[in-house]
Amino acid sequence: MSRSRKKVPAGVCCCCKSQKRGKRVASKRFRRRTKVLISQAKYELLPTRSIELTSPWDLGGDGKTYYGCHPDCEWYVRVMRK
């Protein structure tokens, strides 16, 4: 995979490389809440999306940014590697 490259020059800002941990917590919270409400037969209170229980602002990172196309720069080559 030494030649694999990203197709879009975009990435996450700040300190974390992915939001994997936050997404896992949000999914776990969503599944647990759904399981409890179904066992209590409170179907009208069931959440439809995980965003109802967890704010996307609680996930890691500050969002994504677009780097633009700079194929001659050294930093661009590093960013485009997978």
PyMOL Python script that loads the backbone (N, CA, C, O; Angstrom):
from pymol import cmd

cmd.read_pdbstr("""\
ATOM      1  N   MET A   1       0.824  -1.195   0.000  1.00  0.00           N
ATOM      2  CA  MET A   1       0.000   0.000   0.000  1.00  0.00           C
ATOM      3  C   MET A   1       0.868   1.259   0.000  1.00  0.00           C
ATOM      4  O   MET A   1       0.400   2.326   0.396  1.00  0.00           O
ATOM      5  N   SER A   2       2.076   1.155  -0.420  1.00  0.00           N
ATOM      6  CA  SER A   2       2.955   2.315  -0.389  1.00  0.00           C
ATOM      7  C   SER A   2       2.535   3.391  -1.374  1.00  0.00           C
ATOM      8  O   SER A   2       2.930   4.549  -1.234  1.00  0.00           O
ATOM      9  N   ARG A   3       1.748   3.026  -2.359  1.00  0.00           N
ATOM     10  CA  ARG A   3       1.324   4.015  -3.348  1.00  0.00           C
ATOM     11  C   ARG A   3      -0.096   4.510  -3.123  1.00  0.00           C
ATOM     12  O   ARG A   3      -0.591   5.317  -3.910  1.00  0.00           O
ATOM     13  N   SER A   4      -0.759   4.053  -2.081  1.00  0.00           N
ATOM     14  CA  SER A   4      -2.133   4.486  -1.863  1.00  0.00           C
ATOM     15  C   SER A   4      -2.147   5.922  -1.349  1.00  0.00           C
ATOM     16  O   SER A   4      -1.356   6.296  -0.483  1.00  0.00           O
ATOM     17  N   ARG A   5      -3.036   6.696  -1.884  1.00  0.00           N
ATOM     18  CA  ARG A   5      -3.156   8.112  -1.541  1.00  0.00           C
ATOM     19  C   ARG A   5      -4.617   8.464  -1.299  1.00  0.00           C
ATOM     20  O   ARG A   5      -5.515   7.788  -1.801  1.00  0.00           O
ATOM     21  N   LYS A   6      -4.851   9.514  -0.534  1.00  0.00           N
ATOM     22  CA  LYS A   6      -6.196  10.034  -0.354  1.00  0.00           C
ATOM     23  C   LYS A   6      -6.672  10.654  -1.660  1.00  0.00           C
ATOM     24  O   LYS A   6      -5.867  11.126  -2.463  1.00  0.00           O
ATOM     25  N   LYS A   7      -7.973  10.648  -1.864  1.00  0.00           N
ATOM     26  CA  LYS A   7      -8.527  11.262  -3.063  1.00  0.00           C
ATOM     27  C   LYS A   7      -8.849  12.736  -2.838  1.00  0.00           C
ATOM     28  O   LYS A   7      -8.778  13.538  -3.770  1.00  0.00           O
ATOM     29  N   VAL A   8      -9.200  13.094  -1.613  1.00  0.00           N
ATOM     30  CA  VAL A   8      -9.565  14.471  -1.287  1.00  0.00           C
ATOM     31  C   VAL A   8      -8.580  15.001  -0.252  1.00  0.00           C
ATOM     32  O   VAL A   8      -8.372  14.358   0.777  1.00  0.00           O
ATOM     33  N   PRO A   9      -7.970  16.154  -0.497  1.00  0.00           N
ATOM     34  CA  PRO A   9      -7.008  16.709   0.467  1.00  0.00           C
ATOM     35  C   PRO A   9      -7.700  17.385   1.646  1.00  0.00           C
ATOM     36  O   PRO A   9      -7.755  18.612   1.718  1.00  0.00           O
ATOM     37  N   ALA A  10      -8.225  16.590   2.563  1.00  0.00           N
ATOM     38  CA  ALA A  10      -8.889  17.116   3.747  1.00  0.00           C
ATOM     39  C   ALA A  10      -8.479  16.275   4.945  1.00  0.00           C
ATOM     40  O   ALA A  10      -8.108  15.111   4.796  1.00  0.00           O
ATOM     41  N   GLY A  11      -8.546  16.868   6.136  1.00  0.00           N
ATOM     42  CA  GLY A  11      -8.179  16.141   7.341  1.00  0.00           C
ATOM     43  C   GLY A  11      -8.749  16.799   8.576  1.00  0.00           C
ATOM     44  O   GLY A  11      -9.364  17.863   8.497  1.00  0.00           O
ATOM     45  N   VAL A  12      -8.544  16.161   9.725  1.00  0.00           N
ATOM     46  CA  VAL A  12      -9.055  16.650  10.998  1.00  0.00           C
ATOM     47  C   VAL A  12      -8.095  17.676  11.578  1.00  0.00           C
ATOM     48  O   VAL A  12      -6.878  17.498  11.523  1.00  0.00           O
ATOM     49  N   CYS A  13      -8.638  18.741  12.128  1.00  0.00           N
ATOM     50  CA  CYS A  13      -7.828  19.770  12.787  1.00  0.00           C
ATOM     51  C   CYS A  13      -7.485  19.307  14.202  1.00  0.00           C
ATOM     52  O   CYS A  13      -8.121  18.398  14.734  1.00  0.00           O
ATOM     53  N   CYS A  14      -6.509  19.915  14.789  1.00  0.00           N
ATOM     54  CA  CYS A  14      -6.159  19.771  16.199  1.00  0.00           C
ATOM     55  C   CYS A  14      -5.416  18.483  16.509  1.00  0.00           C
ATOM     56  O   CYS A  14      -4.669  17.972  15.675  1.00  0.00           O
ATOM     57  N   CYS A  15      -5.620  17.964  17.708  1.00  0.00           N
ATOM     58  CA  CYS A  15      -4.734  16.952  18.263  1.00  0.00           C
ATOM     59  C   CYS A  15      -5.075  15.514  17.908  1.00  0.00           C
ATOM     60  O   CYS A  15      -4.180  14.670  17.930  1.00  0.00           O
ATOM     61  N   CYS A  16      -6.298  15.195  17.588  1.00  0.00           N
ATOM     62  CA  CYS A  16      -6.614  13.784  17.353  1.00  0.00           C
ATOM     63  C   CYS A  16      -6.699  13.487  15.860  1.00  0.00           C
ATOM     64  O   CYS A  16      -7.055  14.354  15.061  1.00  0.00           O
ATOM     65  N   LYS A  17      -6.372  12.268  15.502  1.00  0.00           N
ATOM     66  CA  LYS A  17      -6.409  11.878  14.092  1.00  0.00           C
ATOM     67  C   LYS A  17      -7.782  11.378  13.684  1.00  0.00           C
ATOM     68  O   LYS A  17      -8.143  11.470  12.510  1.00  0.00           O
ATOM     69  N   SER A  18      -8.558  10.850  14.623  1.00  0.00           N
ATOM     70  CA  SER A  18      -9.884  10.356  14.269  1.00  0.00           C
ATOM     71  C   SER A  18     -10.840  10.582  15.436  1.00  0.00           C
ATOM     72  O   SER A  18     -10.432  10.939  16.542  1.00  0.00           O
ATOM     73  N   GLN A  19     -12.101  10.368  15.161  1.00  0.00           N
ATOM     74  CA  GLN A  19     -13.137  10.523  16.172  1.00  0.00           C
ATOM     75  C   GLN A  19     -13.677   9.159  16.588  1.00  0.00           C
ATOM     76  O   GLN A  19     -14.817   9.041  17.037  1.00  0.00           O
ATOM     77  N   LYS A  20     -12.854   8.145  16.435  1.00  0.00           N
ATOM     78  CA  LYS A  20     -13.281   6.768  16.658  1.00  0.00           C
ATOM     79  C   LYS A  20     -13.782   6.533  18.081  1.00  0.00           C
ATOM     80  O   LYS A  20     -14.839   5.931  18.270  1.00  0.00           O
ATOM     81  N   ARG A  21     -13.046   6.995  19.072  1.00  0.00           N
ATOM     82  CA  ARG A  21     -13.432   6.757  20.469  1.00  0.00           C
ATOM     83  C   ARG A  21     -14.773   7.422  20.788  1.00  0.00           C
ATOM     84  O   ARG A  21     -15.631   6.815  21.429  1.00  0.00           O
ATOM     85  N   GLY A  22     -14.950   8.648  20.346  1.00  0.00           N
ATOM     86  CA  GLY A  22     -16.208   9.351  20.588  1.00  0.00           C
ATOM     87  C   GLY A  22     -17.386   8.691  19.897  1.00  0.00           C
ATOM     88  O   GLY A  22     -18.481   8.623  20.454  1.00  0.00           O
ATOM     89  N   LYS A  23     -17.161   8.207  18.687  1.00  0.00           N
ATOM     90  CA  LYS A  23     -18.232   7.524  17.959  1.00  0.00           C
ATOM     91  C   LYS A  23     -18.597   6.210  18.634  1.00  0.00           C
ATOM     92  O   LYS A  23     -19.768   5.830  18.670  1.00  0.00           O
ATOM     93  N   ARG A  24     -17.598   5.518  19.169  1.00  0.00           N
ATOM     94  CA  ARG A  24     -17.875   4.267  19.878  1.00  0.00           C
ATOM     95  C   ARG A  24     -18.699   4.529  21.137  1.00  0.00           C
ATOM     96  O   ARG A  24     -19.633   3.784  21.433  1.00  0.00           O
ATOM     97  N   VAL A  25     -18.360   5.575  21.874  1.00  0.00           N
ATOM     98  CA  VAL A  25     -19.105   5.923  23.085  1.00  0.00           C
ATOM     99  C   VAL A  25     -20.537   6.312  22.727  1.00  0.00           C
ATOM    100  O   VAL A  25     -21.480   5.900  23.402  1.00  0.00           O
ATOM    101  N   ALA A  26     -20.701   7.103  21.668  1.00  0.00           N
ATOM    102  CA  ALA A  26     -22.032   7.534  21.252  1.00  0.00           C
ATOM    103  C   ALA A  26     -22.892   6.344  20.831  1.00  0.00           C
ATOM    104  O   ALA A  26     -24.074   6.283  21.170  1.00  0.00           O
ATOM    105  N   SER A  27     -22.311   5.407  20.100  1.00  0.00           N
ATOM    106  CA  SER A  27     -23.060   4.224  19.663  1.00  0.00           C
ATOM    107  C   SER A  27     -23.442   3.346  20.847  1.00  0.00           C
ATOM    108  O   SER A  27     -24.551   2.816  20.907  1.00  0.00           O
ATOM    109  N   LYS A  28     -22.515   3.196  21.786  1.00  0.00           N
ATOM    110  CA  LYS A  28     -22.796   2.391  22.972  1.00  0.00           C
ATOM    111  C   LYS A  28     -23.919   3.024  23.801  1.00  0.00           C
ATOM    112  O   LYS A  28     -24.809   2.326  24.287  1.00  0.00           O
ATOM    113  N   ARG A  29     -23.868   4.335  23.954  1.00  0.00           N
ATOM    114  CA  ARG A  29     -24.900   5.054  24.700  1.00  0.00           C
ATOM    115  C   ARG A  29     -26.263   4.906  24.016  1.00  0.00           C
ATOM    116  O   ARG A  29     -27.282   4.699  24.676  1.00  0.00           O
ATOM    117  N   PHE A  30     -26.266   5.014  22.686  1.00  0.00           N
ATOM    118  CA  PHE A  30     -27.499   4.891  21.909  1.00  0.00           C
ATOM    119  C   PHE A  30     -28.090   3.490  22.037  1.00  0.00           C
ATOM    120  O   PHE A  30     -29.292   3.342  22.260  1.00  0.00           O
ATOM    121  N   ARG A  31     -27.245   2.450  21.897  1.00  0.00           N
ATOM    122  CA  ARG A  31     -27.734   1.074  21.994  1.00  0.00           C
ATOM    123  C   ARG A  31     -28.258   0.761  23.391  1.00  0.00           C
ATOM    124  O   ARG A  31     -29.289   0.105  23.540  1.00  0.00           O
ATOM    125  N   ARG A  32     -27.548   1.231  24.410  1.00  0.00           N
ATOM    126  CA  ARG A  32     -27.968   0.985  25.794  1.00  0.00           C
ATOM    127  C   ARG A  32     -29.305   1.649  26.082  1.00  0.00           C
ATOM    128  O   ARG A  32     -30.197   1.034  26.667  1.00  0.00           O
ATOM    129  N   ARG A  33     -29.444   2.908  25.669  1.00  0.00           N
ATOM    130  CA  ARG A  33     -30.688   3.644  25.908  1.00  0.00           C
ATOM    131  C   ARG A  33     -31.862   2.970  25.193  1.00  0.00           C
ATOM    132  O   ARG A  33     -32.954   2.856  25.751  1.00  0.00           O
ATOM    133  N   THR A  34     -31.630   2.528  23.960  1.00  0.00           N
ATOM    134  CA  THR A  34     -32.669   1.848  23.196  1.00  0.00           C
ATOM    135  C   THR A  34     -33.076   0.542  23.870  1.00  0.00           C
ATOM    136  O   THR A  34     -34.263   0.234  23.979  1.00  0.00           O
ATOM    137  N   LYS A  35     -32.091  -0.219  24.318  1.00  0.00           N
ATOM    138  CA  LYS A  35     -32.364  -1.503  24.967  1.00  0.00           C
ATOM    139  C   LYS A  35     -33.187  -1.316  26.240  1.00  0.00           C
ATOM    140  O   LYS A  35     -34.123  -2.076  26.491  1.00  0.00           O
ATOM    141  N   VAL A  36     -32.846  -0.312  27.042  1.00  0.00           N
ATOM    142  CA  VAL A  36     -33.562  -0.066  28.296  1.00  0.00           C
ATOM    143  C   VAL A  36     -34.997   0.373  28.021  1.00  0.00           C
ATOM    144  O   VAL A  36     -35.925  -0.108  28.670  1.00  0.00           O
ATOM    145  N   LEU A  37     -35.186   1.278  27.068  1.00  0.00           N
ATOM    146  CA  LEU A  37     -36.532   1.768  26.770  1.00  0.00           C
ATOM    147  C   LEU A  37     -37.415   0.680  26.165  1.00  0.00           C
ATOM    148  O   LEU A  37     -38.617   0.645  26.429  1.00  0.00           O
ATOM    149  N   ILE A  38     -36.841  -0.203  25.363  1.00  0.00           N
ATOM    150  CA  ILE A  38     -37.627  -1.307  24.811  1.00  0.00           C
ATOM    151  C   ILE A  38     -38.035  -2.275  25.916  1.00  0.00           C
ATOM    152  O   ILE A  38     -39.159  -2.776  25.915  1.00  0.00           O
ATOM    153  N   SER A  39     -37.136  -2.540  26.856  1.00  0.00           N
ATOM    154  CA  SER A  39     -37.479  -3.450  27.956  1.00  0.00           C
ATOM    155  C   SER A  39     -38.548  -2.859  28.868  1.00  0.00           C
ATOM    156  O   SER A  39     -39.292  -3.598  29.512  1.00  0.00           O
ATOM    157  N   GLN A  40     -38.627  -1.526  28.926  1.00  0.00           N
ATOM    158  CA  GLN A  40     -39.647  -0.857  29.736  1.00  0.00           C
ATOM    159  C   GLN A  40     -40.914  -0.572  28.934  1.00  0.00           C
ATOM    160  O   GLN A  40     -41.869  -0.016  29.475  1.00  0.00           O
ATOM    161  N   ALA A  41     -40.939  -0.940  27.666  1.00  0.00           N
ATOM    162  CA  ALA A  41     -42.078  -0.743  26.756  1.00  0.00           C
ATOM    163  C   ALA A  41     -42.430   0.737  26.593  1.00  0.00           C
ATOM    164  O   ALA A  41     -43.606   1.085  26.485  1.00  0.00           O
ATOM    165  N   LYS A  42     -41.429   1.601  26.573  1.00  0.00           N
ATOM    166  CA  LYS A  42     -41.636   3.038  26.349  1.00  0.00           C
ATOM    167  C   LYS A  42     -41.201   3.372  24.921  1.00  0.00           C
ATOM    168  O   LYS A  42     -40.203   4.058  24.700  1.00  0.00           O
ATOM    169  N   TYR A  43     -41.974   2.871  23.966  1.00  0.00           N
ATOM    170  CA  TYR A  43     -41.593   2.973  22.566  1.00  0.00           C
ATOM    171  C   TYR A  43     -41.648   4.402  22.039  1.00  0.00           C
ATOM    172  O   TYR A  43     -40.928   4.735  21.097  1.00  0.00           O
ATOM    173  N   GLU A  44     -42.478   5.242  22.621  1.00  0.00           N
ATOM    174  CA  GLU A  44     -42.589   6.631  22.145  1.00  0.00           C
ATOM    175  C   GLU A  44     -41.358   7.465  22.510  1.00  0.00           C
ATOM    176  O   GLU A  44     -41.136   8.522  21.918  1.00  0.00           O
ATOM    177  N   LEU A  45     -40.562   7.009  23.469  1.00  0.00           N
ATOM    178  CA  LEU A  45     -39.364   7.744  23.890  1.00  0.00           C
ATOM    179  C   LEU A  45     -38.089   7.273  23.195  1.00  0.00           C
ATOM    180  O   LEU A  45     -37.008   7.800  23.462  1.00  0.00           O
ATOM    181  N   LEU A  46     -38.205   6.288  22.307  1.00  0.00           N
ATOM    182  CA  LEU A  46     -37.020   5.749  21.640  1.00  0.00           C
ATOM    183  C   LEU A  46     -36.330   6.818  20.797  1.00  0.00           C
ATOM    184  O   LEU A  46     -36.986   7.514  20.022  1.00  0.00           O
ATOM    185  N   PRO A  47     -35.023   6.954  20.942  1.00  0.00           N
ATOM    186  CA  PRO A  47     -34.293   7.899  20.089  1.00  0.00           C
ATOM    187  C   PRO A  47     -34.170   7.335  18.676  1.00  0.00           C
ATOM    188  O   PRO A  47     -34.059   6.124  18.484  1.00  0.00           O
ATOM    189  N   THR A  48     -34.192   8.230  17.694  1.00  0.00           N
ATOM    190  CA  THR A  48     -34.065   7.777  16.306  1.00  0.00           C
ATOM    191  C   THR A  48     -32.635   7.910  15.809  1.00  0.00           C
ATOM    192  O   THR A  48     -32.226   7.187  14.900  1.00  0.00           O
ATOM    193  N   ARG A  49     -31.875   8.820  16.391  1.00  0.00           N
ATOM    194  CA  ARG A  49     -30.484   9.031  15.977  1.00  0.00           C
ATOM    195  C   ARG A  49     -29.619   9.201  17.219  1.00  0.00           C
ATOM    196  O   ARG A  49     -30.098   9.654  18.258  1.00  0.00           O
ATOM    197  N   SER A  50     -28.354   8.840  17.112  1.00  0.00           N
ATOM    198  CA  SER A  50     -27.457   8.945  18.267  1.00  0.00           C
ATOM    199  C   SER A  50     -27.168  10.397  18.629  1.00  0.00           C
ATOM    200  O   SER A  50     -26.732  10.679  19.745  1.00  0.00           O
ATOM    201  N   ILE A  51     -27.406  11.326  17.697  1.00  0.00           N
ATOM    202  CA  ILE A  51     -27.154  12.743  17.969  1.00  0.00           C
ATOM    203  C   ILE A  51     -28.122  13.283  19.033  1.00  0.00           C
ATOM    204  O   ILE A  51     -27.859  14.320  19.642  1.00  0.00           O
ATOM    205  N   GLU A  52     -29.234  12.581  19.254  1.00  0.00           N
ATOM    206  CA  GLU A  52     -30.184  12.993  20.286  1.00  0.00           C
ATOM    207  C   GLU A  52     -29.618  12.773  21.691  1.00  0.00           C
ATOM    208  O   GLU A  52     -30.057  13.416  22.645  1.00  0.00           O
ATOM    209  N   LEU A  53     -28.649  11.868  21.819  1.00  0.00           N
ATOM    210  CA  LEU A  53     -28.077  11.549  23.126  1.00  0.00           C
ATOM    211  C   LEU A  53     -26.678  12.117  23.321  1.00  0.00           C
ATOM    212  O   LEU A  53     -26.284  12.424  24.446  1.00  0.00           O
ATOM    213  N   THR A  54     -25.931  12.258  22.243  1.00  0.00           N
ATOM    214  CA  THR A  54     -24.550  12.724  22.317  1.00  0.00           C
ATOM    215  C   THR A  54     -24.342  13.860  21.330  1.00  0.00           C
ATOM    216  O   THR A  54     -24.701  13.748  20.158  1.00  0.00           O
ATOM    217  N   SER A  55     -23.775  14.930  21.798  1.00  0.00           N
ATOM    218  CA  SER A  55     -23.503  16.069  20.928  1.00  0.00           C
ATOM    219  C   SER A  55     -22.295  15.779  20.044  1.00  0.00           C
ATOM    220  O   SER A  55     -21.308  15.218  20.521  1.00  0.00           O
ATOM    221  N   PRO A  56     -22.354  16.151  18.759  1.00  0.00           N
ATOM    222  CA  PRO A  56     -21.176  15.958  17.915  1.00  0.00           C
ATOM    223  C   PRO A  56     -19.998  16.822  18.348  1.00  0.00           C
ATOM    224  O   PRO A  56     -18.861  16.561  17.957  1.00  0.00           O
ATOM    225  N   TRP A  57     -20.258  17.838  19.143  1.00  0.00           N
ATOM    226  CA  TRP A  57     -19.189  18.699  19.646  1.00  0.00           C
ATOM    227  C   TRP A  57     -18.380  18.006  20.733  1.00  0.00           C
ATOM    228  O   TRP A  57     -17.295  18.470  21.083  1.00  0.00           O
ATOM    229  N   ASP A  58     -18.894  16.894  21.275  1.00  0.00           N
ATOM    230  CA  ASP A  58     -18.163  16.140  22.292  1.00  0.00           C
ATOM    231  C   ASP A  58     -17.147  15.174  21.688  1.00  0.00           C
ATOM    232  O   ASP A  58     -16.316  14.622  22.409  1.00  0.00           O
ATOM    233  N   LEU A  59     -17.205  14.966  20.383  1.00  0.00           N
ATOM    234  CA  LEU A  59     -16.264  14.069  19.719  1.00  0.00           C
ATOM    235  C   LEU A  59     -14.891  14.721  19.647  1.00  0.00           C
ATOM    236  O   LEU A  59     -14.763  15.938  19.780  1.00  0.00           O
ATOM    237  N   GLY A  60     -13.874  13.909  19.436  1.00  0.00           N
ATOM    238  CA  GLY A  60     -12.521  14.436  19.346  1.00  0.00           C
ATOM    239  C   GLY A  60     -12.310  15.266  18.093  1.00  0.00           C
ATOM    240  O   GLY A  60     -13.023  15.098  17.104  1.00  0.00           O
ATOM    241  N   GLY A  61     -11.344  16.150  18.133  1.00  0.00           N
ATOM    242  CA  GLY A  61     -11.023  16.979  16.968  1.00  0.00           C
ATOM    243  C   GLY A  61     -11.854  18.241  16.921  1.00  0.00           C
ATOM    244  O   GLY A  61     -12.850  18.375  17.632  1.00  0.00           O
ATOM    245  N   ASP A  62     -11.437  19.156  16.085  1.00  0.00           N
ATOM    246  CA  ASP A  62     -12.156  20.416  15.935  1.00  0.00           C
ATOM    247  C   ASP A  62     -12.867  20.497  14.600  1.00  0.00           C
ATOM    248  O   ASP A  62     -13.266  21.581  14.175  1.00  0.00           O
ATOM    249  N   GLY A  63     -13.027  19.391  13.948  1.00  0.00           N
ATOM    250  CA  GLY A  63     -13.679  19.389  12.652  1.00  0.00           C
ATOM    251  C   GLY A  63     -12.691  19.110  11.539  1.00  0.00           C
ATOM    252  O   GLY A  63     -11.519  18.827  11.786  1.00  0.00           O
ATOM    253  N   LYS A  64     -13.167  19.191  10.335  1.00  0.00           N
ATOM    254  CA  LYS A  64     -12.313  18.911   9.185  1.00  0.00           C
ATOM    255  C   LYS A  64     -11.942  20.202   8.478  1.00  0.00           C
ATOM    256  O   LYS A  64     -12.640  21.210   8.580  1.00  0.00           O
ATOM    257  N   THR A  65     -10.850  20.151   7.773  1.00  0.00           N
ATOM    258  CA  THR A  65     -10.414  21.296   6.988  1.00  0.00           C
ATOM    259  C   THR A  65      -9.952  20.807   5.624  1.00  0.00           C
ATOM    260  O   THR A  65      -9.480  19.679   5.484  1.00  0.00           O
ATOM    261  N   TYR A  66     -10.090  21.659   4.631  1.00  0.00           N
ATOM    262  CA  TYR A  66      -9.676  21.351   3.269  1.00  0.00           C
ATOM    263  C   TYR A  66      -8.332  22.010   3.038  1.00  0.00           C
ATOM    264  O   TYR A  66      -8.188  23.215   3.248  1.00  0.00           O
ATOM    265  N   TYR A  67      -7.335  21.229   2.603  1.00  0.00           N
ATOM    266  CA  TYR A  67      -5.983  21.741   2.452  1.00  0.00           C
ATOM    267  C   TYR A  67      -5.706  22.364   1.097  1.00  0.00           C
ATOM    268  O   TYR A  67      -4.746  23.122   0.959  1.00  0.00           O
ATOM    269  N   GLY A  68      -6.510  22.071   0.106  1.00  0.00           N
ATOM    270  CA  GLY A  68      -6.246  22.575  -1.234  1.00  0.00           C
ATOM    271  C   GLY A  68      -5.241  21.693  -1.960  1.00  0.00           C
ATOM    272  O   GLY A  68      -4.757  20.706  -1.406  1.00  0.00           O
ATOM    273  N   CYS A  69      -4.934  22.044  -3.180  1.00  0.00           N
ATOM    274  CA  CYS A  69      -4.037  21.227  -3.998  1.00  0.00           C
ATOM    275  C   CYS A  69      -2.673  21.901  -4.112  1.00  0.00           C
ATOM    276  O   CYS A  69      -2.541  22.931  -4.774  1.00  0.00           O
ATOM    277  N   HIS A  70      -1.658  21.321  -3.467  1.00  0.00           N
ATOM    278  CA  HIS A  70      -0.282  21.824  -3.499  1.00  0.00           C
ATOM    279  C   HIS A  70       0.667  20.644  -3.710  1.00  0.00           C
ATOM    280  O   HIS A  70       1.421  20.304  -2.799  1.00  0.00           O
ATOM    281  N   PRO A  71       0.649  20.011  -4.885  1.00  0.00           N
ATOM    282  CA  PRO A  71       1.425  18.777  -5.076  1.00  0.00           C
ATOM    283  C   PRO A  71       2.937  18.957  -4.988  1.00  0.00           C
ATOM    284  O   PRO A  71       3.654  17.967  -4.837  1.00  0.00           O
ATOM    285  N   ASP A  72       3.445  20.184  -5.077  1.00  0.00           N
ATOM    286  CA  ASP A  72       4.888  20.401  -5.024  1.00  0.00           C
ATOM    287  C   ASP A  72       5.424  20.534  -3.603  1.00  0.00           C
ATOM    288  O   ASP A  72       6.632  20.433  -3.391  1.00  0.00           O
ATOM    289  N   CYS A  73       4.556  20.756  -2.640  1.00  0.00           N
ATOM    290  CA  CYS A  73       4.992  20.981  -1.258  1.00  0.00           C
ATOM    291  C   CYS A  73       5.215  19.656  -0.528  1.00  0.00           C
ATOM    292  O   CYS A  73       4.533  18.664  -0.786  1.00  0.00           O
ATOM    293  N   GLU A  74       6.182  19.663   0.386  1.00  0.00           N
ATOM    294  CA  GLU A  74       6.519  18.459   1.142  1.00  0.00           C
ATOM    295  C   GLU A  74       5.402  18.070   2.110  1.00  0.00           C
ATOM    296  O   GLU A  74       5.095  16.887   2.253  1.00  0.00           O
ATOM    297  N   TRP A  75       4.795  19.049   2.774  1.00  0.00           N
ATOM    298  CA  TRP A  75       3.735  18.760   3.734  1.00  0.00           C
ATOM    299  C   TRP A  75       2.516  18.156   3.043  1.00  0.00           C
ATOM    300  O   TRP A  75       1.813  17.335   3.632  1.00  0.00           O
ATOM    301  N   TYR A  76       2.263  18.555   1.805  1.00  0.00           N
ATOM    302  CA  TYR A  76       1.115  18.039   1.056  1.00  0.00           C
ATOM    303  C   TYR A  76       1.276  16.540   0.786  1.00  0.00           C
ATOM    304  O   TYR A  76       0.311  15.780   0.860  1.00  0.00           O
ATOM    305  N   VAL A  77       2.492  16.132   0.477  1.00  0.00           N
ATOM    306  CA  VAL A  77       2.760  14.715   0.214  1.00  0.00           C
ATOM    307  C   VAL A  77       2.512  13.893   1.480  1.00  0.00           C
ATOM    308  O   VAL A  77       1.960  12.796   1.401  1.00  0.00           O
ATOM    309  N   ARG A  78       2.913  14.408   2.643  1.00  0.00           N
ATOM    310  CA  ARG A  78       2.690  13.704   3.906  1.00  0.00           C
ATOM    311  C   ARG A  78       1.206  13.624   4.249  1.00  0.00           C
ATOM    312  O   ARG A  78       0.735  12.595   4.734  1.00  0.00           O
ATOM    313  N   VAL A  79       0.471  14.704   4.001  1.00  0.00           N
ATOM    314  CA  VAL A  79      -0.954  14.734   4.320  1.00  0.00           C
ATOM    315  C   VAL A  79      -1.737  13.758   3.445  1.00  0.00           C
ATOM    316  O   VAL A  79      -2.691  13.135   3.910  1.00  0.00           O
ATOM    317  N   MET A  80      -1.344  13.626   2.203  1.00  0.00           N
ATOM    318  CA  MET A  80      -2.090  12.794   1.264  1.00  0.00           C
ATOM    319  C   MET A  80      -1.823  11.299   1.416  1.00  0.00           C
ATOM    320  O   MET A  80      -2.530  10.492   0.814  1.00  0.00           O
ATOM    321  N   ARG A  81      -0.813  10.906   2.211  1.00  0.00           N
ATOM    322  CA  ARG A  81      -0.593   9.487   2.480  1.00  0.00           C
ATOM    323  C   ARG A  81      -1.689   8.957   3.376  1.00  0.00           C
ATOM    324  O   ARG A  81      -2.225   9.687   4.210  1.00  0.00           O
ATOM    325  N   LYS A  82      -2.024   7.687   3.207  1.00  0.00           N
ATOM    326  CA  LYS A  82      -3.040   7.083   4.076  1.00  0.00           C
ATOM    327  C   LYS A  82      -2.398   6.534   5.320  1.00  0.00           C
ATOM    328  O   LYS A  82      -3.087   5.984   6.179  1.00  0.00           O
TER     329      LYS A  82
END
""", "prot")
cmd.dss("prot")
cmd.show_as("cartoon", "prot")
cmd.util.cbc("prot")
cmd.orient("prot")
